[in-house]
Amino acid sequence: MYRIKTLNKISPAGLSVLDQNRFAVSGDVENEDGILVRSADMHDYVFPDALRAVARAGAGTNNIPIDRCSEAGIVVFNTPGANANAVKELAVCALLLASRKITQGVEWVKAQAAAGEDVEKVVEKGKSQFVGPELNGKVLGVIGLGAIGVQVANIATKLGMTVYGYDPFLSVDGALALSRMVHRAMDLETIYKNCDYITVHVPQTAETKGMLNEDAFHMMKGGVRILNLARGGLVNDDDMLAALDSGKVACYVTDFPNAKIMGGRNVVAIPHLGASTPESEENCAVMAAQQLRDYLENGNIVNSVNLPTLVQPWSGVCRLCIIHRNVPGAIANITGVLSKDGVNVENMTNKSKKDYAYTVVDVGSRVSDSVADEIRALDGVLRVRLLNH
């Protein structure tokens, strides 16, 4: 029986994916084979020997020590696209919040009522201070055309906006899903110089952290309105505050408020509601649980952030799942051990992702622990699992 530890509350729809006869799931299991997590910080988490996979019910994995997992032969999954509709809908709301001073107006009306004013009269006199532009006819730049960015770009065209999208890593699926009305920008400068609104939908990495900074703002149009529903660290807060103070940025809508940014003018802060819908939480939990189950039971990897996608149909009675460094000679060393021990290979697939590789070998007979130990002892091998069909 596989032991699955939950570090956060996981939707029952996700937990139902894991057969109770094969999976023991709770927040108290020890020496777990797998982990289901949402926002819990795992950077100081002590990995038990049995841990083989971590599944994040969400897209971002900043709370997981990816490098440490990779070195330990632990697969890290996320759920791209599962919350895309929820974030898309919030992005539409954010566009409106950035244009029309809706939140400020609501708070002002409440204050008038609390002060005993004749609300109907003061509203007509004071509403002009909350005037803002329409979206129709404006130019939107979408940075990042993944599952979320594509949906945001597409729906913005239906709002009458001219849309530019930038993503140097646009996937085939993303390209097929992208509306023909969206213009492909070949560099960020095109987005910065031409767009009245800019929304960012990229993961936070060493390369993207602080990408919206003084240099970027300098290239933008005056009075640009910026949306960040992706990750707080994508924006340099000090530079954003200066841009807001000067009027270079007319409004900043963020789903990642902090004490510093809340001191700025024309900041609309949302309490990290991007994926906070029952539908999104359910979708993420189901996808995370399905990926975790398929890996533990079959060795298949889909949507891993640290290892390649590899799905191989069963074609033998035993399967070796080998995580190793992506170095020359690794495959020859593995097959050399199998050949020496008289193990016949029925099917084999090898895929790599940057510094790491994954090899799945189906064989026609049971493989002994001693053979698996020989492979474990090979230079560069990080993890070997034996699965029987």
LOROGU-394723 format. One line per 2 residues: number of its first residue (from 1); their letters; for each residue y, z, x of N, C-alpha, C. Coordinates in pm, whole numbers. Layout:
REM LOROGU-394723
NUM) A) Y Z X Y Z X Y Z X  ... $
***
This chain:
REM LOROGU-394723
1) MY) -120 0 85 0 0 0 125 0 88  221 -86 54 346 -92 129 442 17 80 $
3) RI) 511 79 173 607 184 142 749 127 153  824 135 43 959 80 38 1058 193 12 $
5) KT) 1155 207 101 1256 311 87 1385 251 31  1443 316 -69 1570 271 -126 1680 363 -73 $
7) LN) 1780 304 -10 1891 383 44 2009 390 -52  2003 311 -158 2102 315 -266 2029 299 -398 $
9) KI) 2099 321 -506 2042 295 -637 2024 144 -652  1903 102 -684 1869 -39 -698 1836 -68 -844 $
11) SP) 1887 -179 -895 1864 -217 -1034 1715 -214 -1068  1679 -156 -1183 1539 -155 -1225 1477 -294 -1231 $
13) AG) 1560 -396 -1259 1508 -534 -1263 1455 -574 -1126  1520 -528 -1020 1472 -557 -885 1346 -479 -852 $
15) LS) 1345 -352 -887 1229 -269 -857 1105 -318 -931  1125 -379 -1048 1010 -426 -1126 939 -543 -1058 $
17) VL) 1005 -606 -961 943 -715 -887 829 -663 -799  837 -536 -762 741 -477 -669 629 -409 -747 $
19) DQ) 511 -469 -745 393 -420 -817 361 -277 -774  355 -187 -870 329 -46 -840 193 -23 -778 $
21) NR) 103 -118 -796 -30 -103 -735 -30 -139 -587  77 -208 -542 84 -251 -402 203 -193 -328 $
23) FA) 300 -139 -402 422 -89 -339 455 51 -390  480 142 -297 530 275 -330 680 274 -301 $
25) VS) 762 287 -404 906 270 -390 979 397 -429  1060 450 -338 1145 565 -369 1242 587 -254 $
27) GD) 1333 680 -274 1426 715 -168 1371 818 -73  1249 863 -96 1192 973 -17 1072 933 68 $
29) VE) 1026 807 60 909 770 138 940 780 286  837 805 365 853 814 510 774 704 579 $
31) NE) 814 674 702 752 568 781 740 439 698  851 402 640 855 291 544 831 157 611 $
33) DG) 767 66 534 747 -71 578 870 -157 552  945 -122 448 1062 -200 413 1171 -112 354 $
35) IL) 1293 -161 358 1408 -89 304 1484 -181 210  1523 -127 95 1616 -192 4 1748 -116 11 $
37) VR) 1857 -187 38 1986 -121 59 2097 -203 -2  2202 -136 -43 2323 -204 -86 2435 -173 14 $
39) SA) 2504 -61 -2 2620 -33 83 2598 78 184  2484 144 183 2461 257 274 2475 212 420 $
41) DM) 2540 294 501 2561 263 643 2433 293 720  2377 191 784 2252 206 858 2271 205 1010 $
43) HD) 2392 205 1058 2414 188 1201 2356 302 1285  2345 419 1228 2283 531 1300 2143 562 1248 $
45) YV) 2089 472 1169 1957 494 1108 1848 485 1215  1758 579 1211 1645 580 1306 1532 499 1245 $
47) FP) 1493 389 1310 1389 304 1257 1251 368 1278  1173 383 1171 1035 428 1189 949 315 1247 $
49) DA) 838 350 1305 752 250 1369 705 142 1273  684 179 1146 627 83 1049 729 -16 995 $
51) LR) 858 10 1016 961 -71 951 956 -217 996  942 -307 899 929 -450 928 1043 -533 871 $
53) AV) 1110 -481 767 1214 -562 704 1315 -475 631  1440 -521 631 1548 -459 555 1606 -566 464 $
55) AR) 1613 -538 335 1667 -634 238 1795 -578 179  1903 -649 202 2034 -608 151 2061 -677 18 $
57) AG) 2080 -598 -88 2109 -652 -220 2256 -687 -228  2292 -794 -160 2430 -840 -150 2440 -939 -36 $
59) AG) 2556 -997 -19 2572 -1101 83 2608 -1045 220  2704 -952 225 2749 -898 353 2648 -802 413 $
61) TN) 2638 -804 546 2543 -715 616 2610 -633 724  2742 -607 708 2815 -529 808 2764 -386 820 $
63) NI) 2697 -337 717 2645 -200 720 2509 -189 787  2458 -300 840 2324 -302 901 2336 -340 1048 $
65) PI) 2271 -268 1138 2277 -302 1282 2188 -422 1313  2241 -541 1295 2162 -663 1306 2098 -678 1444 $
67) DR) 2175 -658 1549 2122 -676 1684 2007 -580 1711  2021 -456 1669 1916 -357 1692 1791 -393 1612 $
69) CS) 1811 -444 1491 1697 -487 1409 1624 -604 1477  1699 -699 1527 1638 -816 1592 1553 -775 1711 $
71) EA) 1605 -686 1793 1531 -642 1912 1406 -563 1875  1406 -503 1757 1290 -427 1712 1193 -512 1631 $
73) GI) 1223 -642 1615 1136 -729 1537 1142 -700 1388  1259 -657 1342 1278 -625 1200 1361 -736 1136 $
75) VV) 1308 -796 1030 1378 -903 959 1483 -844 866  1604 -901 868 1711 -855 779 1741 -967 679 $
77) FN) 1725 -936 551 1752 -1032 445 1885 -999 376  1950 -1102 323 2060 -1079 230 2039 -1170 108 $
79) TP) 2134 -1169 16 2114 -1242 -109 2233 -1334 -138  2253 -1437 -56 2367 -1527 -78 2356 -1599 -211 $
81) GA) 2465 -1600 -282 2470 -1671 -409 2436 -1587 -530  2370 -1473 -510 2329 -1392 -625 2449 -1334 -699 $
83) NA) 2558 -1308 -625 2677 -1252 -689 2789 -1355 -699  2757 -1482 -676 2861 -1585 -667 2942 -1598 -795 $
85) NA) 2878 -1595 -910 2952 -1611 -1035 3047 -1495 -1058  3003 -1374 -1027 3089 -1257 -1045 3214 -1266 -958 $
87) VK) 3196 -1306 -833 3311 -1316 -742 3400 -1432 -784  3341 -1542 -828 3420 -1656 -875 3511 -1613 -989 $
89) EL) 3458 -1539 -1084 3538 -1497 -1198 3651 -1404 -1154  3621 -1314 -1057 3726 -1226 -1007 3832 -1307 -932 $
91) AV) 3790 -1414 -865 3886 -1498 -793 3984 -1565 -889  3935 -1607 -1005 4024 -1664 -1106 4126 -1559 -1149 $
93) CA) 4077 -1439 -1172 4166 -1328 -1208 4267 -1303 -1097  4220 -1306 -972 4307 -1278 -857 4416 -1384 -844 $
95) LL) 4382 -1509 -873 4483 -1615 -869 4596 -1584 -968  4558 -1539 -1085 4658 -1506 -1186 4739 -1382 -1147 $
97) LA) 4669 -1283 -1090 4738 -1161 -1047 4836 -1191 -934  4801 -1289 -850 4890 -1325 -739 5013 -1400 -787 $
99) SR) 5000 -1469 -902 5109 -1552 -954 5202 -1476 -1045  5145 -1419 -1147 5221 -1349 -1249 5213 -1200 -1218 $
101) KI) 5322 -1129 -1219 5322 -988 -1181 5267 -904 -1296  5139 -927 -1323 5074 -869 -1440 5054 -719 -1422 $
103) TQ) 4995 -679 -1310 4968 -535 -1290 5098 -456 -1283  5199 -514 -1217 5328 -445 -1209 5390 -431 -1348 $
105) GV) 5378 -538 -1427 5433 -535 -1562 5364 -434 -1651  5232 -425 -1640 5156 -328 -1720 5199 -185 -1687 $
107) EW) 5211 -157 -1557 5253 -22 -1516 5396 8 -1562  5482 -93 -1558 5620 -74 -1603 5626 -42 -1752 $
109) VK) 5548 -113 -1832 5546 -87 -1976 5497 55 -2005  5394 98 -1934 5344 235 -1951 5453 337 -1918 $
111) AQ) 5528 308 -1811 5633 401 -1770 5744 408 -1875  5777 294 -1937 5880 294 -2041 5836 377 -2162 $
113) AA) 5709 360 -2200 5657 436 -2313 5655 585 -2280  5616 620 -2160 5610 762 -2120 5749 824 -2118 $
115) AG) 5850 741 -2089 5988 791 -2084 6053 798 -2222  5981 759 -2326 6034 766 -2461 6122 651 -2501 $
117) ED) 6119 542 -2422 6200 424 -2454 6144 350 -2575  6231 272 -2639 6187 182 -2746 6119 62 -2679 $
119) VE) 5986 66 -2674 5912 -31 -2594 5941 -174 -2637  5947 -199 -2766 5968 -335 -2812 6101 -392 -2762 $
121) KV) 6202 -309 -2756 6333 -357 -2712 6339 -374 -2561  6290 -273 -2487 6303 -280 -2341 6215 -390 -2282 $
123) VE) 6103 -420 -2348 6016 -527 -2299 6090 -660 -2298  6162 -690 -2404 6233 -817 -2412 6345 -824 -2308 $
125) KG) 6407 -711 -2279 6515 -711 -2181 6463 -712 -2037  6347 -648 -2013 6303 -628 -1875 6195 -723 -1826 $
127) KS) 6145 -809 -1913 6030 -890 -1874 6061 -993 -1766  6187 -1031 -1750 6222 -1136 -1654 6190 -1095 -1510 $
129) QF) 6184 -966 -1482 6155 -921 -1345 6010 -946 -1305  5927 -985 -1403 5785 -1008 -1375 5745 -1155 -1386 $
131) VG) 5843 -1241 -1386 5817 -1385 -1395 5741 -1433 -1271  5649 -1527 -1291 5576 -1584 -1179 5531 -1725 -1211 $
133) PE) 5496 -1804 -1110 5462 -1946 -1129 5327 -1968 -1194  5312 -2086 -1254 5183 -2127 -1308 5095 -2182 -1196 $
135) LN) 4964 -2181 -1220 4868 -2235 -1123 4863 -2387 -1129  4883 -2442 -1247 4874 -2586 -1266 4971 -2659 -1173 $
137) GK) 4918 -2756 -1097 5002 -2834 -1008 5019 -2776 -869  4969 -2654 -846 4981 -2592 -714 4861 -2628 -627 $
139) VL) 4873 -2600 -498 4769 -2636 -400 4697 -2510 -354  4565 -2512 -366 4481 -2399 -325 4398 -2439 -204 $
141) GV) 4394 -2353 -105 4305 -2372 9 4191 -2273 4  4068 -2322 11 3949 -2237 8 3886 -2240 147 $
143) IG) 3885 -2127 214 3826 -2117 347 3685 -2061 332  3586 -2144 360 3446 -2105 341 3391 -2165 214 $
145) LG) 3300 -2260 230 3242 -2328 114 3093 -2297 103  3065 -2167 100 2930 -2123 71 2911 -2116 -79 $
147) AI) 2816 -2035 -122 2784 -2027 -265 2905 -1986 -348  2986 -1893 -296 3103 -1845 -370 3219 -1944 -357 $
149) GV) 3249 -1985 -235 3363 -2073 -213 3355 -2203 -291  3235 -2261 -299 3218 -2385 -375 3252 -2363 -522 $
151) QV) 3205 -2252 -578 3233 -2226 -720 3382 -2203 -744  3447 -2132 -651 3591 -2108 -665 3667 -2239 -656 $
153) AN) 3631 -2322 -559 3699 -2451 -544 3682 -2537 -669  3560 -2541 -720 3534 -2626 -836 3612 -2581 -959 $
155) IA) 3613 -2451 -985 3680 -2405 -1107 3831 -2418 -1094  3883 -2409 -971 4027 -2423 -952 4075 -2563 -988 $
157) TK) 3989 -2662 -965 4027 -2799 -1005 4044 -2808 -1156  3967 -2729 -1228 3975 -2731 -1375 4098 -2656 -1426 $
159) LG) 4160 -2579 -1336 4285 -2511 -1371 4406 -2597 -1339  4379 -2720 -1296 4488 -2812 -1266 4542 -2799 -1125 $
161) MT) 4469 -2733 -1037 4514 -2715 -900 4460 -2828 -811  4536 -2863 -710 4486 -2949 -603 4417 -2858 -502 $
163) VY) 4294 -2889 -469 4214 -2796 -389 4170 -2860 -258  4193 -2787 -150 4142 -2822 -18 4038 -2719 22 $
165) GY) 3926 -2766 73 3821 -2675 118 3791 -2695 265  3774 -2585 338 3742 -2593 480 3616 -2515 511 $
167) DP) 3520 -2581 574 3399 -2514 620 3328 -2605 720  3336 -2572 849 3270 -2657 949 3118 -2650 943 $
169) FL) 3067 -2551 869 2922 -2534 860 2871 -2563 719  2940 -2649 647 2903 -2680 509 2759 -2730 503 $
171) SV) 2678 -2665 419 2537 -2702 407 2522 -2824 316  2404 -2882 320 2375 -2996 233 2386 -2952 87 $
173) DG) 2329 -2836 54 2336 -2787 -84 2481 -2763 -126  2560 -2709 -35 2701 -2685 -66 2776 -2814 -90 $
175) AL) 2749 -2914 -7 2816 -3043 -22 2780 -3108 -155  2653 -3097 -195 2610 -3156 -320 2673 -3086 -440 $
177) AL) 2695 -2954 -427 2750 -2878 -539 2902 -2888 -549  2967 -2932 -443 3113 -2936 -438 3167 -3052 -522 $
179) SR) 3266 -3022 -605 3329 -3126 -688 3392 -3235 -601  3384 -3358 -647 3446 -3469 -577 3598 -3457 -576 $
181) MV) 3652 -3372 -662 3796 -3354 -669 3848 -3261 -559  3756 -3195 -488 3797 -3105 -379 3812 -3186 -251 $
183) HR) 3926 -3172 -187 3953 -3243 -61 3897 -3162 56  3822 -3228 144 3770 -3160 263 3878 -3154 371 $
185) AM) 3912 -3033 412 4003 -3014 526 3919 -3005 652  3959 -3072 756 3881 -3075 879 3922 -2965 977 $
187) DL) 4029 -2894 945 4070 -2782 1030 4149 -2682 946  4165 -2562 999 4236 -2457 927 4385 -2488 916 $
189) ET) 4438 -2557 1015 4581 -2589 1013 4618 -2668 888  4529 -2756 844 4553 -2833 722 4567 -2741 602 $
191) IY) 4480 -2639 596 4489 -2541 488 4620 -2465 496  4651 -2413 615 4767 -2328 631 4898 -2400 600 $
193) KN) 4910 -2526 640 5037 -2597 627 5062 -2652 487  4954 -2671 409 4970 -2743 282 4952 -2661 156 $
195) CD) 4901 -2539 168 4856 -2469 48 4953 -2360 1  4969 -2355 -130 5050 -2250 -192 4971 -2121 -209 $
197) YI) 4840 -2136 -221 4748 -2023 -236 4635 -2044 -136  4589 -1935 -77 4476 -1942 16 4378 -1832 -19 $
199) TV) 4252 -1868 -36 4148 -1769 -63 4039 -1783 42  3991 -1671 94 3896 -1674 204 3760 -1623 158 $
201) HV) 3655 -1698 191 3518 -1664 148 3421 -1689 262  3442 -1617 372 3355 -1628 490 3304 -1489 526 $
203) PQ) 3192 -1480 595 3144 -1349 642 3233 -1297 754  3233 -1166 772 3307 -1108 883 3219 -1105 1007 $
205) TA) 3260 -1179 1107 3188 -1185 1233 3288 -1162 1346  3239 -1164 1468 3329 -1150 1582 3432 -1263 1583 $
207) ET) 3390 -1382 1535 3479 -1498 1535 3580 -1495 1422  3544 -1436 1307 3633 -1440 1191 3715 -1312 1172 $
209) KG) 3681 -1207 1240 3755 -1082 1224 3901 -1102 1262  3990 -1065 1170 4133 -1078 1195 4183 -1220 1199 $
211) ML) 4109 -1314 1138 4147 -1455 1144 4280 -1482 1074  4310 -1406 970 4440 -1419 904 4535 -1322 973 $
213) NE) 4609 -1375 1070 4695 -1293 1155 4830 -1361 1172  4910 -1308 1264 5046 -1359 1283 5047 -1508 1312 $
215) DA) 4955 -1554 1397 4951 -1697 1431 4921 -1782 1308  4827 -1734 1226 4792 -1809 1104 4909 -1810 1006 $
217) FH) 4972 -1693 987 5084 -1685 893 5199 -1777 938  5217 -1789 1068 5327 -1871 1121 5311 -2017 1076 $
219) MM) 5186 -2063 1060 5162 -2202 1019 5171 -2222 869  5172 -2113 792 5166 -2125 647 5303 -2152 586 $
221) KG) 5300 -2203 464 5422 -2225 386 5485 -2091 351  5617 -2089 339 5684 -1968 295 5648 -1935 151 $
223) GV) 5624 -1807 124 5588 -1765 -11 5444 -1791 -49  5358 -1811 50 5215 -1833 22 5155 -1708 -41 $
225) RI) 5055 -1728 -122 4986 -1616 -188 4841 -1616 -141  4796 -1500 -92 4667 -1493 -24 4572 -1401 -98 $
227) LN) 4446 -1448 -111 4340 -1371 -177 4231 -1339 -76  4186 -1215 -74 4075 -1176 13 3975 -1096 -69 $
229) LA) 3871 -1166 -114 3762 -1101 -188 3635 -1102 -104  3649 -1128 26 3531 -1143 112 3504 -1017 194 $
231) RG) 3592 -987 291 3579 -868 374 3718 -827 423  3745 -697 421 3877 -648 458 3916 -685 599 $
233) GL) 3820 -685 692 3848 -709 832 3888 -851 865  3880 -942 770 3921 -1080 795 4072 -1091 811 $
235) VN) 4143 -989 762 4289 -990 765 4337 -882 862  4431 -919 949 4497 -822 1035 4603 -751 951 $
237) DD) 4579 -625 919 4666 -554 826 4810 -543 876  4829 -516 1004 4965 -504 1056 5042 -634 1042 $
239) DM) 4976 -744 1075 5041 -875 1063 5066 -911 917  4974 -871 829 4994 -897 686 5113 -818 634 $
241) LA) 5126 -694 673 5239 -612 628 5371 -674 671  5377 -724 795 5498 -789 843 5528 -916 764 $
243) AL) 5423 -992 732 5441 -1116 657 5486 -1088 514  5436 -984 456 5479 -945 322 5624 -898 324 $
245) DS) 5659 -822 427 5794 -767 436 5897 -879 454  5859 -983 528 5952 -1094 551 5957 -1192 435 $
247) GK) 5858 -1186 347 5849 -1281 237 5768 -1404 270  5720 -1414 393 5634 -1527 429 5514 -1533 337 $
249) VA) 5455 -1415 311 5349 -1402 211 5410 -1337 87  5403 -1408 -25 5465 -1358 -147 5381 -1251 -215 $
251) CY) 5248 -1263 -200 5159 -1166 -263 5026 -1167 -190  4968 -1049 -176 4836 -1036 -115 4746 -960 -211 $
253) VT) 4642 -1028 -258 4544 -967 -346 4419 -937 -263  4382 -811 -254 4267 -773 -175 4169 -689 -255 $
255) DF) 4042 -713 -231 3936 -633 -293 3893 -521 -199  3970 -503 -88 3934 -404 14 4056 -321 53 $
257) PN) 4106 -239 -40 4227 -163 -10 4202 -51 91  4305 -19 167 4304 99 254 4444 158 254 $
259) AK) 4458 275 314 4585 346 310 4697 264 373  4667 193 480 4771 116 549 4823 3 463 $
261) IM) 4733 -79 411 4777 -198 337 4845 -159 207  4811 -42 154 4873 2 29 5021 35 48 $
263) GG) 5066 44 174 5207 69 199 5291 -57 195  5227 -174 175 5300 -299 175 5355 -336 38 $
265) RN) 5457 -419 39 5515 -467 -87 5435 -586 -136  5426 -598 -268 5355 -709 -332 5208 -717 -292 $
267) VV) 5146 -600 -280 5002 -592 -258 4936 -558 -391  4840 -638 -432 4760 -609 -551 4622 -568 -502 $
269) AI) 4589 -442 -519 4464 -387 -465 4361 -369 -577  4244 -425 -554 4131 -414 -647 4025 -328 -579 $
271) PH) 3964 -233 -650 3870 -140 -586 3730 -198 -563  3723 -304 -482 3597 -367 -441 3508 -397 -562 $
273) LG) 3562 -478 -650 3491 -510 -774 3423 -647 -771  3426 -714 -656 3376 -852 -648 3241 -873 -712 $
275) AS) 3145 -789 -677 3009 -806 -729 2974 -699 -833  3075 -630 -881 3048 -516 -971 3037 -561 -1116 $
277) TP) 2930 -633 -1143 2893 -665 -1280 2744 -633 -1295  2701 -596 -1413 2557 -570 -1431 2471 -691 -1395 $
279) ES) 2522 -809 -1428 2446 -931 -1399 2431 -953 -1249  2540 -932 -1177 2537 -953 -1032 2445 -853 -963 $
281) EE) 2456 -726 -1000 2372 -625 -938 2224 -652 -965  2196 -699 -1084 2057 -733 -1118 2009 -853 -1038 $
283) NC) 2092 -957 -1031 2054 -1077 -955 2028 -1044 -808  2116 -964 -749 2102 -929 -607 1975 -847 -584 $
285) AV) 1950 -751 -673 1832 -666 -657 1703 -745 -670  1699 -835 -767 1578 -917 -787 1554 -1007 -665 $
287) MA) 1658 -1073 -617 1641 -1162 -503 1599 -1084 -378  1663 -970 -353 1628 -889 -236 1483 -843 -242 $
289) AQ) 1440 -796 -358 1303 -748 -373 1201 -860 -359  1234 -978 -413 1142 -1092 -402 1125 -1134 -256 $
291) QL) 1235 -1138 -181 1228 -1178 -41 1151 -1076 42  1174 -949 14 1104 -843 86 954 -849 57 $
293) RD) 918 -867 -69 778 -875 -109 709 -995 -43  774 -1112 -47 712 -1232 8 690 -1219 159 $
295) YL) 782 -1152 226 764 -1134 370 651 -1037 401  650 -925 331 546 -826 360 408 -877 324 $
297) EN) 396 -949 212 265 -995 167 221 -1125 232  316 -1215 259 280 -1350 305 342 -1390 439 $
299) GN) 436 -1311 488 501 -1346 613 608 -1452 600  642 -1494 479 745 -1596 459 884 -1536 473 $
301) IV) 975 -1613 531 1113 -1567 550 1208 -1665 484  1289 -1613 391 1395 -1690 326 1520 -1603 321 $
303) NS) 1634 -1659 358 1762 -1589 356 1766 -1470 450  1721 -1491 571 1735 -1388 674 1859 -1417 756 $
305) VN) 1931 -1313 795 2052 -1331 875 2021 -1330 1024  1901 -1286 1063 1872 -1278 1206 1750 -1359 1250 $
307) LP) 1675 -1412 1154 1558 -1493 1188 1556 -1620 1104  1486 -1724 1150 1490 -1853 1080 1414 -1851 949 $
309) TL) 1451 -1942 861 1375 -1964 738 1242 -2030 774  1135 -1973 724 1002 -2028 749 912 -1992 632 $
311) VQ) 868 -2091 559 775 -2072 447 655 -2161 472  538 -2100 484 416 -2177 510 309 -2142 407 $
313) PW) 257 -2241 335 147 -2214 241 25 -2164 319  -53 -2077 256 -175 -2026 319 -276 -2139 338 $
315) SG) -337 -2143 458 -442 -2243 482 -557 -2185 564  -565 -2055 574 -675 -1992 647 -711 -1860 582 $
317) VC) -791 -1782 652 -830 -1651 598 -751 -1539 662  -683 -1571 771 -603 -1470 839 -474 -1535 889 $
319) RL) -366 -1460 886 -235 -1511 929 -174 -1419 1033  -130 -1477 1143 -56 -1403 1244 92 -1435 1230 $
321) CI) 173 -1333 1218 318 -1347 1205 381 -1289 1330  443 -1375 1410 486 -1334 1543 637 -1358 1559 $
323) IH) 710 -1250 1582 853 -1259 1612 868 -1248 1763  938 -1343 1823 949 -1343 1968 1083 -1404 2010 $
325) RN) 1113 -1394 2135 1235 -1454 2187 1219 -1606 2191  1331 -1674 2175 1331 -1820 2176 1342 -1868 2320 $
327) VP) 1227 -1870 2389 1224 -1908 2530 1114 -2011 2554  1127 -2093 2659 1024 -2192 2690 890 -2126 2719 $
329) GA) 784 -2190 2673 649 -2143 2702 595 -2041 2605  676 -1994 2511 630 -1889 2418 513 -1937 2334 $
331) IA) 522 -2057 2280 416 -2109 2193 288 -2131 2274  303 -2187 2394 185 -2211 2478 114 -2081 2512 $
333) NI) 192 -1977 2534 131 -1847 2566 52 -1793 2446  108 -1809 2326 40 -1759 2206 -89 -1836 2182 $
335) TG) -80 -1969 2183 -201 -2049 2158 -302 -2032 2270  -254 -2003 2390 -347 -1978 2502 -434 -1857 2478 $
337) VL) -375 -1751 2424 -453 -1631 2392 -555 -1662 2284  -514 -1735 2179 -605 -1767 2070 -720 -1855 2118 $
339) SK) -688 -1954 2201 -792 -2043 2254 -890 -1967 2341  -839 -1880 2425 -925 -1803 2514 -1023 -1716 2436 $
341) DG) -977 -1665 2321 -1062 -1576 2242 -1139 -1652 2134  -1138 -1786 2138 -1217 -1865 2046 -1168 -1865 1903 $
343) VN) -1037 -1847 1884 -979 -1844 1750 -930 -1985 1716  -980 -2042 1605 -944 -2177 1565 -819 -2176 1477 $
345) VE) -717 -2251 1517 -591 -2259 1442 -603 -2361 1330  -581 -2317 1207 -582 -2406 1091 -444 -2471 1069 $
347) NM) -340 -2392 1088 -203 -2442 1068 -108 -2350 1143  2 -2408 1194 98 -2328 1268 237 -2385 1250 $
349) TN) 335 -2297 1230 475 -2337 1219 559 -2247 1307  652 -2308 1379 744 -2231 1462 887 -2273 1430 $
351) KS) 973 -2175 1409 1115 -2201 1386 1196 -2105 1472  1315 -2147 1509 1400 -2062 1591 1538 -2048 1529 $
353) KK) 1605 -1940 1564 1743 -1915 1522 1814 -1843 1636  1894 -1917 1709 1966 -1865 1825 1866 -1806 1925 $
355) DY) 1875 -1676 1953 1794 -1616 2059 1653 -1578 2014  1625 -1592 1885 1497 -1543 1834 1419 -1655 1766 $
357) AY) 1288 -1638 1764 1200 -1738 1701 1091 -1666 1622  1032 -1742 1532 928 -1688 1445 816 -1791 1437 $
359) TV) 694 -1745 1462 578 -1833 1460 474 -1776 1363  429 -1861 1271 325 -1822 1177 201 -1907 1207 $
361) VD) 88 -1840 1229 -36 -1909 1263 -145 -1872 1163  -197 -1970 1091 -312 -1949 1003 -439 -1986 1077 $
363) VG) -536 -1897 1073 -662 -1920 1145 -779 -1908 1048  -892 -1967 1089 -1008 -1977 1000 -1102 -1860 1004 $
365) SR) -1067 -1754 1076 -1155 -1637 1083 -1070 -1512 1099  -1130 -1398 1077 -1060 -1273 1096 -1022 -1258 1244 $
367) VS) -904 -1204 1267 -857 -1181 1404 -863 -1031 1432  -923 -997 1544 -938 -856 1579 -806 -798 1628 $
369) DS) -796 -667 1621 -676 -599 1671 -658 -622 1820  -769 -640 1891 -759 -661 2035 -689 -793 2067 $
371) VA) -716 -898 1987 -648 -1026 2007 -500 -1011 1976  -468 -941 1867 -329 -917 1832 -258 -840 1942 $
373) DE) -328 -742 2002 -270 -664 2111 -242 -751 2233  -328 -849 2259 -305 -942 2371 -175 -1019 2350 $
375) IR) -153 -1061 2225 -30 -1135 2195 90 -1042 2204  75 -919 2156 185 -822 2165 226 -798 2311 $
377) AL) 131 -809 2400 158 -783 2541 227 -899 2612  237 -1014 2544 301 -1129 2607 450 -1105 2626 $
379) DG) 504 -1157 2733 646 -1142 2762 730 -1208 2652  824 -1134 2597 914 -1188 2495 869 -1169 2353 $
381) VL) 746 -1119 2331 698 -1095 2194 751 -961 2144  812 -963 2027 876 -843 1972 795 -777 1861 $
383) RV) 720 -857 1786 644 -801 1673 530 -896 1638  412 -841 1614 296 -918 1569 238 -849 1448 $
385) RL) 219 -926 1340 156 -873 1220 34 -957 1187  -70 -890 1137 -190 -957 1090 -199 -944 939 $
387) LN) -210 -1058 870 -227 -1057 724 -357 -1126 690  -432 -1068 598 -558 -1128 554 -544 -1179 412 $
389) H) -598 -1298 390 -583 -1363 259 -700 -1323 167 $
***
